[in-house]
Amino acid sequence: MLLTILYVIGITAEAMSGALAAGRHKMDLFGVMFIALVTAIGGGSIRDVLFGHYPLTWVEHPHYVLLICVAAIITTRIASVMTRLESLFLFLDSLGLVVFSVIGAEVALGMGYGFVLIVSSAVITGVFGGILRDIFCNRIPLVFQKELYAGVAMLTASLYYVLIEYGGLEVLSATIITLFCGVALRLLAIYYKMGLPVFNYEDKEK
């Protein structure tokens, strides 16, 4: 129940961020809803296809599609207000990342996969929606440039796996601890601008 509530909050926030990205590129209403859908449920869909986890989440719960589309349409009406709530959306984005990562880890764990695929599932679920959004908006994905993002998904999944497999904790307790630690790490990364080393290469003409 906890993850379901947080998941709904997460996809709503991601839908709004996707709609804003579409608005910055002057897309029509269909484009706005499409980018919102890709951002909110794209990562989970890719995970389900790759891992053979059927039915896809939005196929099993089609009302999520309606929720995302409504959130996208609302965003077109209150975009100016949303841009003034940057801190709130940074928190919701952080929460969404960690929630998606935990869900991805839980799916792979439930299917009997090992550590590497559990972490992979978490990363795919957590970050690929944003990657698809940026690709469709014709820009380099922010996950490749900004503060720790995919790294947070990896660490979140790792912590969840350790708590479940070696800590002997129940799913609810492991989820709460992982959510708290993951969101805290993401917010610290934003505040202190923590990130991976950047590779900057320019081919100099001789």
N, C-alpha and C positions, 0 to 999 in steps of 0.2 A: 504493500500500500504506500509506504513512504517513497519508494523509488518511482512508483506510478505518478504520484503527485508532483514530485520533483521533475520527472520526465516531461509532464505537461507544461510545467513552468519553463523548462529548458527549451522545448521545441517552440514555445510561444516567443521567447526571447530571441531565439535564433531566426525564427520567421521574420521578426521585426527587423533584425539586423540585415537579413537578406533583402527585405523590401527596401530598406534605406540604400543599400548598395545598388539596387536596380534603379532607384530614383536618381541617384547621382549620375547614372548613365542614360537618363531620360528614356526609360523603357515604358511601354504601354502597360495596361492593367494585367494582361496575360503574362507579360514578361515579369512583372512584379510578383505575381503569384507563383510563377514557375521558379524564379530565383529563391523565393521564400521556401518553397517545398524542397528544392535541392539542398538548401542550407540546413533546414531542420531535420530532414529524414534521409538525406542522401547517403550519409555515412553508415547508418544502420542498414539501409537497403543493400549497399555494396557488401557489407559484412554478411548479411543473410545469404546473398547469392554465392559468395565465395565459400562460405562454410556450410552451405546446403541446409540452412536453418529456415524452414518453411512452416506456415505461410509468413511472408514478410510482415513486419509489425503493422504497417499502414494498411495492408490487405486484410489482416485479421481485425484491425480496429480502424475502419475507414473514416470514423468521425475525427480522427487526428488530421486527416486531409482537410476537412471542413474547418477545423480550428485554425490550422495554419493559414488557409486562404482568408479567413475572417481577420486574423491578426495582421496579415499583409495589407488588406484593404483599410483597416483602421489606421495602420501606419501612414498610409498616404494622406490621411486627414489630420494627423497629429505630429507629422514629421518635425515641425519646428519646435514642438514641446519636447520631443524625444531627444533632440540634439542637446538640450539643456540638462538632460538627466544622464549624462555620460557615466558618472560614477555608479549609478544604479545598474546600468546596462553592462558595465565592466564586471560588476559583481555577479549579475545573472549569467553573463557569458562564462565566467569562471565556474559557476555552479553547474551550468549546462555541460561544460567540458568534462567535469569530474563525474557527473551523473551518467553521461553517455559512456564514459570510460568504464565505470563500474558495471553498467549494463552489458557492455561488450565483453568484459572479463567474465561476467556471470554466465553469459550465453556459451562462451567457449568452455568454461569450467563445467557447465551442465552437460555439454556434449562429450565430456571425457578427454578433452585435449590437455596437453602439457603446458608448461610455463611459457615457452616461446610463442605458441599460438594464442594463448590467453592474452599476452601483452599485445600481440599483433591485432587481435580482435578489438581490444580496447582502443588502440591508436586509430584503427580504421573507423570505428564508431565515433570517436571523439573529434577527429580532425578532417575527415574526408568531405564532410558537408561544406566546410569552409573552403577547402581546396577547390571543390567543384564550383562553388559560388564565384570565386575569384577567376577561375578559368573562363567561365561563361561571361564574366565582366571584363575579360581581356586584360588581366593584370597578374603580376607575379603573386602567387598565394602568400598571404600575410604570415602563414604558419612557417614559411621558409625564411622570414626576415625579422620577425618581432621577438619579444621576450619568450622565455620557455613556454611552449605550448604542447607540442608533441611530447616533449620530455616530461611534462606534468602527467599526460595520459599514461606514459610508460611507468612512471613511478607510482601512480595511483593504482594501476593494475598489479604491479609488483607487490605493493603493500596489501592489497586485497587478497591476493593469492597466498601470501605468507600468513596473514591472519586466519584465513580459512583452513589452509592445509597444515600449518605448523603451530598456529596459535590456539587452535581448538575452539575458536569463537563461533558463535552462531552467525548466520547470515546477517541478521539485523544489526548486531553489535559490530561486526566487521564493516558493514556498510556505513554506519554512523561514524566510526573512527576514520575510515577512508575518506568519507566526504569532508570531514573537518580538516584533515591533514592536506588533502588535495586542493581544496579551495584556498586554504591558508598559503600553501606553496605558490599557487598561481597568483594570488594577490601580492605576495612578497616579490615575485618575479616582475610584476608590473611596476610596483613601487620603486624597486631598486634597479629596474631595467636589466635584470639578469637574463642572459641568453648564451647561446653557444657561440664559439669563435666563428667569425665571418671570413669566408674565403673570397678575397678580392684580387682578381687577376686581370691585367690589361695587356693585350698583345702589342708590344711596342714595335713600330716599324724600324727596320735597320737602315 
